[in-house]
Amino acid sequence: MSRVAEDVKQDTDRDGPAPLWDLGTIVAGLRESRDVAHNIWQRGPNRRAPSREALAEVLKSLTEALFPRHYGRSDFGTESIDAFVEGKLGAALDGLLEQVYRGQTFVSDGAPTERHFEDAVTLTRDFAARLPEIRGRLVSDLRAAFVGDPAATSFPEILIGYPGMVAIIHHRVAHLLYNLGATMVARLIAELAHSATGIDIHPGARLGASIFIDHGTGVVIGETAIVGDRVRIYQAVTLGARHFPTDHEGKAIKGNARHPIIEDDVIIYAGATILGRIVVGSRSTIGGNVWLTEDVPPNSFVTQASVRSKISPR
């Protein structure tokens, strides 16, 4: 037993349990901060927030429904695979409905109503109807990774093992939910991918078909970024905002287009930082560690040296 533990034991044996913390004063101070001094709670009754843990289960079931032979089981027949997909899809949509409903009511000032639930049902149905389209986009991303990475040996290797693919699966789901109006749930799904892969894609960002994020750690893509088809992005790339316009009170104006537009067939190598509402023209290559804040014509090759002087078409 340590010397501190012996001293505590002696004090406890002699005088009864000795309080180590002044919990009453701390709790009162936190109540004052929570209810008066620094109150950030919406008006109305208490509401339950969406659950990251529940959304992780929703994503797991959705991924198994979209790719049952890869994330589910491998011994399916035609009928059994449909039954498996139906079961996983039903569980995913039931769970998603609850989280969408929580997300809508959590940010509402009024009490939850039947209309909130009806809206959540409609939104979840609209989402479900688009799942075949999402799967088609994901297969195009999978093929792009296989073509673009000489180290890739199979589709299953990419689908299960590549962090870029995991992040894109999450993003395709989150982006659809974001566009349908489930913005809080979409943001939490994006953060699940961020935590798991180190790839941070805002659910509002628009990604075209056949996107390949290679390695991926440290990639950041902002809310209003638009990325075209067949774009390849390497690790530590940022598609960010250069500055934030403010209103007359100095508050950032939300919703303005402030992130780059990357046109089709662009390659962006590791460490490149592309900022502001600029356009990187189609078929261009952006070299590693480039800091770019100006438009790039199509068919350009931009290196650190060229961006210091002028952008040179190739």
PyMOL commands that set and color helices and strands:
alter all, ss='L'
color gray80, all
select helices_A, chain A and resi 3-15+23-37+52-66+68-72+78-106+114-129+131-148+155-161+163-180+183-197+304-309
alter helices_A, ss='H'
color red, helices_A
select strands_A, chain A and resi 200-201+206-207+212-213+220-221+226-227+232-233+238-240+261-262+267-268+273-275+279-280+285-286+291-292+301-302
alter strands_A, ss='S'
color yellow, strands_A
deselect
rebuild
show_as cartoon
